[in-house]
Amino acid sequence: MVEQIKSEIKYKLKVPFKYSTGGSQKDAKELVIKAPNNEVEDEIIKIEEYLGKIDNKMQELIFSKIDISKIEDVQKKLTEKKKSHDLNIEKMPEEEKVKGVVNSLRTAEGLKDCLIAFRRILEKTCKVDNIEQFTDYMYTQINPSETRYLLGKYIVNFIGASLQD
């Protein structure tokens, strides 16, 4: 059974940043990112293209290390392994899915373009502490490892979830 796509994701910042609201300074504690809509369609396409590059790169790496004559053998072993262990990704905890995506983000060229697209998505669909609209300046204040984690979380919850239908 396919999970219903969430309407938003909430992320508690590990490294808070300062922002202004109502004339005073606050520490940002949480980001609330709304599900994508047609306003961010171009950015979603960029991320999907990047994910396609990752998939192609992973296949290239896998096949460059396998003796072609043994592929049938490998496929048979994988099928047997899948039968003996339930490898159903839908049952995998979200945290593990996100970590897997974040690790795979490093495998293909184009991460910079993907992060630029994600930055635009955040500017259009994210609120800080569910109060203040996320800005370009706020993006510069986020820890880079948190940005990559957020991108992974976004992919798992919105892009990946929509591809499972």
C-alpha positions in Angstrom: 0.0 0.0 0.0 1.3 3.4 -1.0 1.6 6.0 1.8 -0.3 9.3 1.4 1.9 12.2 0.6 2.4 14.6 3.5 1.1 18.2 3.2 4.2 19.5 5.0 7.4 18.5 6.8 8.7 20.0 10.0 12.4 20.1 10.7 13.9 21.1 14.1 17.2 22.9 13.4 20.3 21.4 15.0 22.1 24.7 14.5 19.7 27.6 15.0 20.2 30.9 13.1 19.1 34.4 13.9 16.3 36.2 12.0 14.3 39.3 12.3 10.5 39.4 12.8 8.4 42.2 14.0 11.4 44.4 14.7 13.2 41.9 17.0 15.8 39.2 16.6 14.8 35.6 17.2 16.6 32.2 17.0 15.1 30.0 14.4 14.1 26.7 15.9 12.1 24.9 13.2 11.5 25.0 9.4 8.1 24.1 8.1 8.2 23.1 4.4 4.9 22.8 2.5 4.4 20.1 -0.1 5.3 21.2 -3.7 2.9 22.8 -5.9 3.0 24.1 -9.5 4.8 27.2 -8.4 7.9 25.1 -7.9 7.5 22.7 -10.8 10.7 23.9 -12.6 12.7 23.3 -9.5 11.2 19.8 -8.9 12.1 18.9 -12.5 15.7 20.0 -11.8 15.9 17.8 -8.7 14.3 14.8 -10.6 16.9 15.3 -13.4 19.6 15.2 -10.8 18.1 12.0 -9.2 18.2 10.5 -12.7 21.9 11.2 -13.0 22.4 9.6 -9.6 20.5 6.5 -10.8 22.6 6.3 -14.0 25.9 6.8 -12.1 25.0 4.1 -9.6 24.1 1.7 -12.4 27.4 2.6 -14.1 29.4 1.9 -10.9 27.6 -1.4 -10.3 28.0 -2.7 -13.9 31.7 -1.6 -14.1 32.5 -3.9 -11.2 30.6 -7.0 -12.4 31.8 -9.5 -14.9 29.0 -9.4 -17.5 29.0 -13.3 -17.7 28.0 -13.4 -14.1 25.0 -11.0 -14.2 22.5 -13.8 -14.4 24.0 -15.4 -11.4 23.9 -12.1 -9.5 20.3 -11.5 -10.4 19.4 -15.0 -9.2 21.1 -14.4 -5.9 19.4 -11.0 -5.4 16.0 -12.5 -6.1 16.7 -15.3 -3.6 17.9 -12.7 -1.0 14.8 -10.6 -1.6 12.6 -13.6 -1.0 14.4 -14.5 2.2 14.6 -10.9 3.5 11.8 -8.5 3.1 13.6 -5.6 1.3 10.5 -3.5 1.0 11.6 0.1 1.0 8.1 1.3 2.0 8.7 -0.4 5.4 12.1 1.3 5.9 12.0 4.0 8.6 12.0 7.6 7.1 15.3 8.4 8.8 17.1 5.5 7.0 15.6 6.6 3.7 16.8 10.1 4.2 20.3 9.0 5.1 20.4 6.8 2.0 19.3 9.7 -0.2 21.8 12.1 1.4 24.7 9.6 0.9 23.7 9.1 -2.8 23.6 12.9 -3.4 27.4 12.9 -3.6 27.6 10.4 -6.5 26.8 12.5 -9.5 27.6 15.9 -11.0 25.1 18.6 -10.6 24.6 18.7 -6.9 25.2 22.5 -7.0 22.3 22.9 -9.5 20.1 20.7 -7.3 20.8 22.8 -4.2 20.1 26.0 -6.1 16.7 24.5 -7.1 16.1 23.4 -3.5 16.9 26.9 -2.3 14.2 28.4 -4.6 11.8 25.8 -3.3 12.5 26.8 0.3 12.0 30.5 -0.6 8.5 29.7 -2.0 7.3 27.0 0.4 9.0 27.3 3.7 8.3 29.2 6.9 10.7 29.7 9.8 9.0 28.7 13.1 5.8 28.6 11.1 5.8 32.4 11.2 8.3 34.1 8.9 8.6 33.4 5.2 12.0 31.8 4.4 14.4 34.1 2.6 17.6 33.9 0.6 19.5 35.4 3.5 18.2 32.7 5.8 19.4 30.0 3.4 22.9 31.4 3.8 22.7 31.0 7.5 21.8 27.2 7.5 24.6 24.7 8.2 25.5 23.0 4.8 25.0 19.5 6.3 21.5 20.4 7.5 20.8 21.7 4.0 21.7 18.4 2.4 19.7 16.5 5.1 16.7 18.8 4.4 17.0 18.1 0.7 17.1 14.4 1.4 14.0 14.7 3.6 12.2 16.7 0.9 13.1 14.1 -1.7 11.9 11.2 0.5 8.7 12.8 1.6 7.6 14.6 -1.5 9.4 13.7 -4.7 10.0 10.0 -3.9 6.5 9.6 -2.4 4.9 11.0 -5.6 6.9 8.6 -7.8 5.5 5.6 -5.9 1.9 6.1 -7.2 
